[in-house]
Amino acid sequence: MEKQTMHMLSVQEKGGPTRKVNQYIAAVAAAIGAITAGTILAWTSPALPQLEPPKDTINVTEADIDIFSLNDTLSSDKNVTEVLLNSLGQPADFLLSTAESSLVSSILAIGAAISALPIGVLAQKVGRKPTILVLAAPFLFNWLLTIFANGAGMLIAARFFAGIATGGICVAAPMYIGEIAETSIRGALGSFFQLFLTVGILFTFVVGGWTHWKTLSIISAVFPILLVAVFWWMPETPQYLLGKNRRRDAEKALRWLRGPDADLTAELEDMQKDVDNSFRQKAGMLSMVTQRAPLMALICSLGLMFFQQFSGVNAVIFYTNNIFRSAGSDIPPAIATIIVGVVQTIATYVSSLLIEKAGRRILLLQSCIIMGICLIVLGAYFKLQEGGTNVTSVGWLPLLCMVLFIISFSLGFGPIPWMMMAELFSVEFRGTASGISVIMNWCLVFVVTLCFPLLKDAIGIYSCFWVFSGFMIICVFFVFFLIPETKGKTVSQIQTILGGSRS
């Protein structure tokens, strides 16, 4: 009976039965950009160890290189890679100094922060679809520079272009997916961006763990080409087309997305009202911070991005190998990284199934509560270990906390900030506001990545975990009191809630 009622409500909202398959196809096509971004984000993990000088000199013959016994012979995956390359007659073309390696890692965040706002404006001017297609160029240019790199300069330039493309796709793809999805599946499709991002990361961990970094780059270069080949055939978003007074094109795009039997009248009229309202309002920065609804949307979006990065996820992933060792595991670091990637991908997929049933707020609340508890326990464990207490009997505890942490993050604070970034803002502010949110995210990535090693050396890893747990405690109140539930609500309804009238 409940299902029947929901179906009737859906029909009333949309004016007739719709087919969802084309919406999934369009969302997947746009999310290929997220896979591409994922391969770029994860590339340094398997590649940089091959490009850094070995810490120790180890003599090994070709016969000694046994894929199953390397971990017993060598102390780090950096040495493993270097010995593999040198012993098999495949020395690296060049090596990076510590400073160069650090710049290769960090320049991506700078490029992403620089591109986010211009890409948001571009998406407003020329459309979501052309913007996503254009971003394939810097993606591909990054891989070409990487493949033919003969020194640190080309790699740094490549990573800068990678940052431009990654920052841009973080704005354009969620915006596109949010606008082509009907209300009943907007959350599920919105989580595709983070899901496909984790797929790209996992792909790189798996392939990069057993291949030369140039081979990995050549394989990864397929994804920007695939993005163009598949996304080329997808429609522009109806909202953008209506905003450009192209109603016939908007109706054609909506017909393709909703199916030939759908009655589009009601939905098209609702979209037209939203677009007309947006034209009556000024969409500049001043109006964004002086009107309550867009200001609250901006506070919510920026807050979600802040707590996503200060959840401690980078600290937990950075400490993965130590956590595995504490559990008494002798799993090689490359395999441990793959296990983490698999857990993250599966949990993000589960989030896409739950998000329209459970809602955004409950998933965010469970995320910050469980992550906070896990961080407190991890901090206590490593504090006791550092103090000389024998903790071998509970060596499984940090491993359990890490798995629970990653699952909880992937169910909530992994995908939802990206999805709600596209949901919270009305049409006229969406491009600019999304750009600002992505700039915030990447600036925080840079700050956390830069400061975490320094903080760890200054106060210890256990104190770092406790600091991040403090942010999660604050986050519980932020989500509970400020974040609106957007499940099943239209753009107009969300703006009404943000404007002060909760329903």
N, C-alpha and C positions, 0 to 999 in steps of 0.2 A: 504493500500500500504506500509506504514511504517513497519507494523508488518511482511508483506511478505518479505520485504528487510532484516529486522533483522533476520528472520528465515533463509534466504539464506546465510547471513553472518555467522550465527551459523553453518550451514551445511558445509560451506567452511572451517571454522576454525577447525571443528572437523572431517571433512572427511565424514560425513554422519549424518542422524538423530539419536538423542540419546534419551533414556528414563531416566527421572530424578528420578523416584520413589525410586530406590535403593540407590541413593545418599542421599535422604532425610532420608531413613531408617538408613543408616550408620551414618549420622550426628546425628540423634536422639539417636541412641545407644551410641555414644561417649558422647553426652550431658547428659546422665544419670549421668555421673560423675560430671557434673555441678550442677545437682539437689542435689546430695550428698554433694557437697561443700556448696551449699546454706543452707542446713539444719544445717550444722556445723557452718556457719557464724552467723546464726540467733538463734542458740540454747541458747546463753547466755541471750537473751532478755526475754524469758519466764522463763528460769531455774534459773538464779541468784537471782531474787527476792524471790524465794522459799528457797534459801540457805543462805540468809542473815538475821541477827537478825532483828525483827520488830523494827521500830523506836518508835512506841507508843504502850502502853499496852491497849488493847481494850477487854472488856468482851462482849461476844456475845454467844447466845445459838444457838443450831442447827436450831431452828425454825426461828431465825433471818436471816439465810443465804438465801436470795432471790437473784437470779442471776440478777434480773432487778433493785434491789434497793440498791445493795452494793455500787455503786458509790456515792449515797446520804449519806451513813453512814460513809464511810471510805475515807481517804484523798489520798491514793496512792495504786497502784496495788500491791506494795510489801506487804502492810498490808492486802489487800484482800486475797492474796495467803496464807499468814501465818495464818490468822484467819480461812480460809477454811480448811487448813491442820490440824491445832490443834483442831478445833471444831469438825471435823468429825472423830477424832481419828486417823489421819494419820500425826503425827509430822514428820518433816524432820529427817533423820538418823543422820545428823550432820549439823552444820552451818559454814559458812565461815566468817573469819574476813575481814575487808576492804582490807587489804594488800593481803590476799589470793584470794579474789574476783577479785581484780585488776590483779593479776598474771594469774588467770584462763582466763581472757579476753584477756590479751596481749600476752601470750605465743604462741598463734596460729600464730601471725604474724612472730615471731622469727623462728618457725618451717618451715613456708612457705618460708621465705627468705633463710634459710639454704638449703632447698631441691631443689629450683628452678633450679640452674645451674647443679647440678649432674643429675637431671631428664632430662634436655635438652641434656646432653652428652649421657645419657643412651638411649634416644630416637634415637639419631644418630647411636649408636652402635648396639643395639639389635632390634630396630624397634619401630614404634609408637604404634602398637597394643599391643605387650607384655608389654610395659611400662604402658599403661593405665590399663591393666589387673592386673599388679603387684600392682598398687596403691590401688586396692580394699582391699588389706591386711591391710595397716595402717588405712584406713577408718573404716574397720570392727573392728580392734583392739581398735580404739578410742571408739567405741560404747560399746564394751565389758567391757573395763576399766570403762567407765562412768556408765554402768548399775550396775556393782558390786562394785562401789566406796564406801569406808567406811570412807573417809576422804579427806582433801584437796590435799594430795600428789597424790592419784590416779587420781583425776580430773585434776590436773595440767599436769600429765604425759599423760593423755588421750588427752588433748587439744594440747600438743606438737606433738603427733602422728597425730592428726587431721590437724595440720598445715603442717606437712610434706606431707600428702596426698593432701591437698588443694593447696599448692604451686605447687606440681607436676602436678596436673590435669589442673591447669591454664596454664602450658606450653604444655603438651602433647595433650590435647583435641583440642584446637584451631589449633595446628599444623596438627593434623590428619584431622580435618574437612576441613581446607584450602587446603590440598593436594588431597582429594578425590573428591572435587567439580570441575565441569567444570566452565569455565570462566563466563558464562552467569548467573549462580546462586551462585557463590562463596560468594558474599556479603550477600545474604539471608541466606545461610547455616552458614556463619561465625558469624552471629548475634545470632545463636542458643545458643552459650555458655552463653552469658549474659542473654538471654531469660530464659533458663532453670535454671540458677542461681537464678533469681528472682522467678521462680516457687518454687524452694526449700525453699527460704526465706519465701514466702507467706504460703507455706504448714506448716512450723514451727510456724509461727505466729498464724495460725488458730488452729492447733492441740495443740500447747503449751499453748494457752490462756485458755484452759479448762481442761488440764490434768496435772498429776504429772510429774515432770521432768524425772523420771525414765521410766514412761510409754511412754513419748515422745521419749526417747532414744531408747527404744525397737522398737517402730514403725519406727524410722529413720534408724535403723540397717538393715532394709529390702533393702534399696537402694544400698549399695555396693554389696549385693548378686545379686540384679537385674542387676546391671552393668555387672557382670561377666556372668550371665545367658544369657543376650541379646547380649553383645558386643563380646562374644566368637565366634559368627558365622560370624562376619564381616571380610572383607578382610584387609590385610595390604595395605598401600598406594603404588600405582605404582611407585612413585618417589623413595621411599626407596628401593624397590625391584630392580629397575634398577641400583641404586647405588651399590647394592651388586651383580651385574652381573646375576641377576635372571630374564632375559627378559621374559621367558615363563610364570613365575609366575606373572610378572607384567602385561603381556597381559591378563592373566586369571582374575586377579583382576580388570583390567580396563573393561574387557568384562562384568563382573558382575555389575559394577557400571554404565556403559553406555548403557547396554542392548544388546540383541543378534543380533539386526539388524544394530548396529552402525558400521561404517567403522572407525577403530581405527588407521589406518596407519599414518595419518598426526599428530594426537595428540601424539601417541607413539614416533614418530620421534622427535617432539618438546621436549618432556620430556627427551629423550635420549641425545639431544643436550645440554640441561640444565645440565644434570648430567655429561656429558663429560667435559663441560666447568668448572664445579665445581671441577673435579679431576685435572684439569690443574692448578688450583689456590690453594695456601695454605690457609687454613681456620683457622689459629690461630688468637689470639687476635691482634697481631701486624699488620697483613694484614687487619684486620677488621677496624683498625683506620688509616691505611695509604692509603687505596684505597677509592676513593671518594664515589662510590655507596654504599658499606656496611656502611661506616661512616655516610653518610646522612640518610640511613635507620635506623641506631642506634640512631641518634639524633632525628629523627622523632618519633620513637617508645618510647624512653625515655621521650621525651617532652609530648607526648600524655598521658603517664602514670602519669607524674608529674601534668599536668593540670586536669586530672581526679580526683586525690585526693585533689588538692587545688582548686577545683571548689566550695568547701563549702558544698558538698552533705551531709557529716557526721554532719555538724553543723545544717543544716536544719532539717535532720531527728531527731537529738538529741533534737531539740527544737519543735518537732511536737506537744506535749501536750500543751505547752505554746501558740502555734499558734492557736490551736483549742479553747483554753480557751479565747483568745483574740477575737475570732469570736463569743463569747457568747455561745459556744457549751458545753453541759454537757455530751458529748460522753465519755464513759470510755476509759482510755488509751489503753487497749488491743484492743478495736474496732478501735480506731484512727490508731493504728499501722497496723491493717489489711487493713484499707481503703488505707493507703499509699502503702502497698504491692500490692494491687489490681491495683491501678493507675500505679505503676511502671511496673507491669507485662504486662498490656494492652498496655502501651506506647512502651515497648520493642518489643512486638509482631508487632505493627504497624511499628516500625523501620525495622523489617525484611522484611516487604512488600515494604517499600519505598526505601530501600538502593540501589537496582539495578536500580531504576527509577530516583531517585534524585541524587545519587552519594554520596561519602563519605564526600567531602569537604563542600558541602552546608549544610549537616546535622550537621557537626562539627561547622560550622560558626553560624548557628541558635542557636546551643546549647550554645556556650559561650556568644553570644550576649544576648539572653533571660535570661540565668542564671545570667549574670552580672546585668541586669536591675532589676531582681527580688531581688537580694541581696542588691542593693542600696535602693530599696523601703522598704525592710524588716528592714534594718539598720535604715532608717529614722523613720519608724513607732515606733520601740522599743526605739529609742532615745527620741522621743516626749513623749512616754508613761512614760519613766523613769523620764523625766523632769517635769512631773505633768500635761501635756496637756491632755485634755479630748479627747480621740480618739475612744470612743465607737461607734460613728456614722460611722466610717470606719473600724470597727472591722473585717469586711469581707475581707479587703484588704490583710492582711498577709496570710489568708487561700488561697485566689486566687493566691497570689505569690508562695506559697508553692506548689500548684497543678501544676501551670505553670512550676515551677522550676523542679519538678520531671519528668513531661512529657518531657520537653526539654532535661534533662539529659539522660533520657531513650531512646530518639530518636537519640542522638548523642554520648556524652562522656561516656555513660554507655557501650554500646556494641562495638563501633567502634575501640577503642584502642586495644581491645583483638583480633578483627578480622584483623586489619592492621598489628599487630605484626606478624601474619603468612604470610601476603601478601608481606610485604616490603623486606624481606630477601631472597636471593638466597639459593638454596638447601644446599650448603656447610656451610653457616653461621647460618641456621635457628635454629638448636637446641641450640647452645651456645648463640646466640643473644636473643632468646626467654627467655632463663633462666635469662640472665642479665636484661631484661625488667621486668620480674616477680619479681626478687629480688628488683628492684627499686620500683615497685608498693607496695610490702609488707613492705618495709622499710618506705615508705611514710605513709602507713596505720598506722604503729606503731607510727611514729612521730606525725601525726595529732591527733590520738586517745589520745596520751599521753599529747600533748601540748594544745589541744583545751580547756579542762576544766581550765587549768592554765591561758591561754590567756583570757578566758571569765571572770574569776575573776579579772584579772589585768586591762583590758581595757573595759570590758562590752560586752554584746552580740552584740550590734549594731555596735561596732567597729570591731568585728570579721567578721560580715557580710560585712562590707566595705573593710576589708583587702582581703577577698576572691574575692570581686567584682573587686578589682585592678588586681588580678591574671587573671580574666576573660578578662579584657581589654587587657592585654598583650597577652593572648591566641588568641585573634582575629588576631593580627598581625602574630603570630607564624603559625597559620593554613593557613592564606592567602598567606604568602610568602614562607613557607617551605613544607607544606604537599602536596604531589602530588595526583592527582585524579587517583585512581587505578581501577575504575569501568570499566569492560570489557577489561582489559589489561592482557596480559600474564606476567609470571615472567620475561622473557627477556625484554619486553617492559617497565616494571616497573624499571628494573635495568638500562636501557638506560636513562630514565627520571632522575633517581637519580644520574646518572653519569654526568649529566649536559646538556643533550639534551632533552628539554621538547617538548612534542608533544600533 
